[in-house]
Amino acid sequence: EVYVSWAKATGSALVPVFAIVVFVAVECINVSSKWWLTYWSQHKGSESQTRFLAVYALINLAAVVATFFRIYILMVSGLRASRHMFSEVLASIFRAPMWFFDTTPMGRIINRFSKDMYVVDEKLVQTLRSFLQTLFTVGSTVVVISGITPIFTLCLIPIMGFYIMQQRYFTVTYRELKRLDSIHRSPLYALLGETLDGVGTIRSFGAQDYLSSRLISMLDTQQHAYFLTSSAGCWLAVRLELIGTLIITFAAL
């Protein structure tokens, strides 16, 4: 639902579809480039080398153009979605009743306009681009290997089952860890804002040491959640490396 909301915020439902089409085109061009090199090496003495070189240059030029459009579409769509979502969040805050500010910590509101908007502005687009690029690269590789070695498709069944199990377990765990990280990050913003507003009163009562120890304690708690989030990423990376090793092993048999 989150990614569907982001896709709708880009302004048109056709934008994600067009982006996927461009990703598929780039991958097809890359596969064509590798295939043409193989064909060139097998027929290098029978035809003109200029023809082979010209076709190879055209294929790579098409790959450059398609890659440019791929990045351009994602960046422009990401900026448009970020602007739309920021406007909606800002309008919601301006129209919120007074009881909302009485019951919602200020740090949580600041967190929405700082960390969360940073993720939407930069991290989400980069992650989506890396995900789609890796997905179609792996898909094209599997298709090529399966076309050359059909028996390889039987080996993919247990690998895909293992991957789906790990993905389900990781998604649930990582979502909760990110939620804990966000929850413990909000009080930090609230305390920093309150400290800056009341710096004169704090100095008058000599409460610098108390606030410093309190800030360090809250930061330590937040870093525990962040450390667990990073550990979960390492946990997934080890299993993805294992799956990649298995794919290479079965392809080489």
Backbone hydrogen bonds, N-H to C=O, Kabsch-Sander energy under -0.5 kcal/mol:
donor,donor_aa,acceptor,acceptor_aa,energy
5,S,1,E,-2.3
6,W,2,V,-2.0
7,A,3,Y,-2.4
8,K,4,V,-2.3
9,A,5,S,-1.7
10,T,6,W,-0.6
10,T,7,A,-0.9
11,G,8,K,-1.4
15,V,12,S,-0.9
17,V,13,A,-0.8
18,F,14,L,-2.8
19,A,15,V,-2.4
20,I,16,P,-2.2
21,V,17,V,-2.1
22,V,18,F,-2.2
23,F,19,A,-2.2
24,V,20,I,-2.4
25,A,21,V,-2.3
26,V,22,V,-2.5
27,E,23,F,-2.1
28,C,24,V,-2.4
29,I,25,A,-2.3
30,N,26,V,-2.2
31,V,27,E,-2.3
32,S,28,C,-2.3
33,S,29,I,-2.3
34,K,30,N,-1.9
35,W,31,V,-2.6
36,W,32,S,-2.6
37,L,33,S,-1.7
38,T,34,K,-1.9
39,Y,35,W,-2.5
40,W,36,W,-2.5
41,S,37,L,-2.2
42,Q,38,T,-1.5
43,H,39,Y,-1.3
46,S,43,H,-0.7
47,E,43,H,-1.0
52,F,48,S,-1.4
53,L,49,Q,-2.5
54,A,50,T,-2.5
55,V,51,R,-2.4
56,Y,52,F,-2.3
57,A,53,L,-2.2
58,L,54,A,-2.2
59,I,55,V,-2.3
60,N,56,Y,-2.1
61,L,57,A,-2.3
62,A,58,L,-2.3
63,A,59,I,-1.8
64,V,60,N,-2.1
65,V,61,L,-2.3
66,A,62,A,-2.6
67,T,63,A,-2.3
68,F,64,V,-2.2
69,F,65,V,-2.2
70,R,66,A,-2.1
71,I,67,T,-2.3
72,Y,68,F,-2.7
73,I,69,F,-2.5
74,L,70,R,-1.8
75,M,71,I,-2.5
76,V,72,Y,-2.6
77,S,73,I,-2.4
78,G,74,L,-2.5
79,L,75,M,-2.4
80,R,76,V,-2.3
81,A,77,S,-2.6
82,S,78,G,-2.5
83,R,79,L,-2.4
84,H,80,R,-2.1
85,M,81,A,-2.7
86,F,82,S,-2.4
87,S,83,R,-2.1
88,E,84,H,-2.0
89,V,85,M,-2.4
90,L,86,F,-2.7
91,A,87,S,-2.5
92,S,88,E,-2.1
93,I,89,V,-2.0
94,F,90,L,-2.4
95,R,91,A,-1.8
96,A,93,I,-0.9
100,F,97,P,-0.9
101,F,97,P,-0.8
102,D,98,M,-1.3
103,T,99,W,-1.6
104,T,100,F,-1.6
108,R,105,P,-0.6
109,I,105,P,-1.3
110,I,106,M,-2.5
111,N,107,G,-2.3
112,R,108,R,-1.5
113,F,109,I,-1.3
114,S,110,I,-0.9
116,D,111,N,-2.2
117,M,112,R,-0.6
118,Y,114,S,-1.9
119,V,115,K,-2.0
120,V,116,D,-2.0
121,D,117,M,-2.7
122,E,118,Y,-2.6
123,K,118,Y,-1.1
124,L,119,V,-3.4
126,Q,122,E,-2.0
127,T,123,K,-2.8
128,L,124,L,-2.5
129,R,125,V,-2.5
130,S,126,Q,-2.4
131,F,127,T,-2.6
132,L,128,L,-2.6
133,Q,129,R,-2.4
134,T,130,S,-2.5
135,L,131,F,-2.7
136,F,132,L,-2.5
137,T,133,Q,-2.0
138,V,134,T,-2.7
139,G,135,L,-2.4
140,S,136,F,-2.5
141,T,137,T,-2.1
142,V,138,V,-2.6
143,V,139,G,-2.2
144,V,140,S,-2.4
145,I,141,T,-2.6
146,S,142,V,-2.6
147,G,143,V,-2.1
148,I,144,V,-1.8
149,T,145,I,-3.5
152,F,149,T,-1.9
153,T,150,P,-1.6
154,L,151,I,-1.0
155,C,151,I,-0.8
156,L,152,F,-1.0
157,I,153,T,-0.6
157,I,154,L,-0.6
159,I,155,C,-1.0
160,M,156,L,-3.1
161,G,157,I,-2.1
162,F,158,P,-2.3
163,Y,159,I,-2.3
164,I,160,M,-2.6
165,M,161,G,-1.9
166,Q,162,F,-2.1
167,Q,163,Y,-2.6
168,R,164,I,-2.3
169,Y,165,M,-1.9
170,F,166,Q,-2.6
171,T,167,Q,-2.5
172,V,168,R,-1.6
173,T,169,Y,-1.7
174,Y,170,F,-3.2
175,R,171,T,-2.0
176,E,172,V,-1.6
177,L,173,T,-2.1
178,K,174,Y,-2.4
179,R,175,R,-1.8
180,L,176,E,-2.3
181,D,177,L,-2.3
182,S,178,K,-2.3
183,I,179,R,-2.5
184,H,180,L,-2.3
185,R,181,D,-1.0
186,S,182,S,-1.6
188,L,185,R,-0.5
189,Y,185,R,-1.5
190,A,186,S,-2.1
191,L,187,P,-2.7
192,L,188,L,-2.4
193,G,189,Y,-2.3
194,E,190,A,-2.5
195,T,191,L,-2.3
196,L,192,L,-2.2
197,D,193,G,-1.9
198,G,194,E,-2.0
199,V,196,L,-0.7
202,I,198,G,-2.3
203,R,199,V,-2.0
204,S,200,G,-1.8
205,F,201,T,-1.9
206,G,202,I,-0.6
207,A,202,I,-2.4
211,L,207,A,-2.3
212,S,208,Q,-2.4
213,S,209,D,-2.5
214,R,210,Y,-2.2
215,L,211,L,-2.5
216,I,212,S,-2.5
217,S,213,S,-2.2
218,M,214,R,-2.3
219,L,215,L,-2.6
220,D,216,I,-2.3
221,T,217,S,-2.0
222,Q,218,M,-2.2
223,Q,219,L,-2.3
224,H,220,D,-1.5
225,A,221,T,-1.4
226,Y,222,Q,-2.2
227,F,223,Q,-2.8
228,L,224,H,-2.0
229,T,225,A,-1.9
230,S,226,Y,-2.3
231,S,227,F,-2.5
232,A,228,L,-2.2
233,G,229,T,-1.7
234,C,230,S,-2.0
235,W,231,S,-2.4
236,L,232,A,-2.2
237,A,233,G,-2.2
238,V,234,C,-2.1
239,R,235,W,-1.3
240,L,236,L,-2.4
241,E,237,A,-2.3
242,L,238,V,-1.9
243,I,239,R,-2.3
244,G,240,L,-2.5
245,T,241,E,-2.4
246,L,242,L,-2.3
247,I,243,I,-2.3
248,I,244,G,-2.2
249,T,245,T,-2.4
250,F,246,L,-2.8
251,A,247,I,-2.2
252,A,248,I,-1.6
253,L,249,T,-0.8
